[in-house]
Amino acid sequence: MKTALDAKEAAGYLGICLSKLQRLSHAGQIPCRNVNPDGKHAVYRYSPAALDRWLAGHGEGDSPKVLPRCSRHSRRVRECT
C-alpha cells in the first residue's frame, strides 16, 4: 500500500467527492499534510493509516460497504457537496 495518497486517491479511498475532501482538508477537519506550504495553492497528501483512524472515529452509523449514489456523480459516494 502507498504511504501517501494524493487528493483524488484519498477521495476514492474514503468514498467521498473530491470537492468534499478538499473542503475538509482546507478546514483542517481531516488528517493531511500540505506539501506545498509556500506555494499559491495547497497540495495535500494523505496517509492511508491516518485516514483509517479518522474514518473509524467519524464513521459511526455509516456503512462504508453500501454507499448511496450521488446525483452529480456516476459512482457511489458517502457524502457530496
BELGIZI-V723077 format. One record per residue. N is the residue number from 0. RES is the residue in one letter. PHI is phi in whole degrees, 0 to 359 (999 if undefined). PSI is psi as a letter, one per 20 degrees, with the letter a starting at -180 (* if undefined). Layout:
n/res/phi/psi
N/RES/PHI/PSI
N/RES/PHI/PSI
This chain:
n/res/phi/psi
0/M/999/q
1/K/292/q
2/T/273/h
3/A/218/p
4/L/253/q
5/D/279/r
6/A/299/g
7/K/295/g
8/E/295/g
9/A/293/g
10/A/298/g
11/G/295/h
12/Y/299/g
13/L/274/i
14/G/76/k
15/I/236/r
16/C/294/q
17/L/301/g
18/S/295/h
19/K/294/g
20/L/298/g
21/Q/297/g
22/R/296/g
23/L/298/g
24/S/294/g
25/H/297/h
26/A/276/i
27/G/73/k
28/Q/263/j
29/I/221/q
30/P/291/p
31/C/203/r
32/R/227/p
33/N/277/o
34/V/267/j
35/N/226/l
36/P/294/h
37/D/265/i
38/G/278/r
39/K/291/h
40/H/243/q
41/A/288/q
42/V/235/o
43/Y/262/q
44/R/234/q
45/Y/231/p
46/S/272/p
47/P/303/h
48/A/295/g
49/A/294/h
50/L/294/h
51/D/298/g
52/R/295/g
53/W/297/g
54/L/295/h
55/A/297/h
56/G/276/i
57/H/242/j
58/G/254/j
59/E/300/p
60/G/86/i
61/D/262/q
62/S/258/o
63/P/291/i
64/K/275/h
65/V/237/o
66/L/253/q
67/P/290/q
68/R/276/p
69/C/274/p
70/S/293/h
71/R/269/i
72/H/232/q
73/S/270/i
74/R/242/r
75/R/282/p
76/V/224/q
77/R/289/g
78/E/204/q
79/C/223/q
80/T/61/*
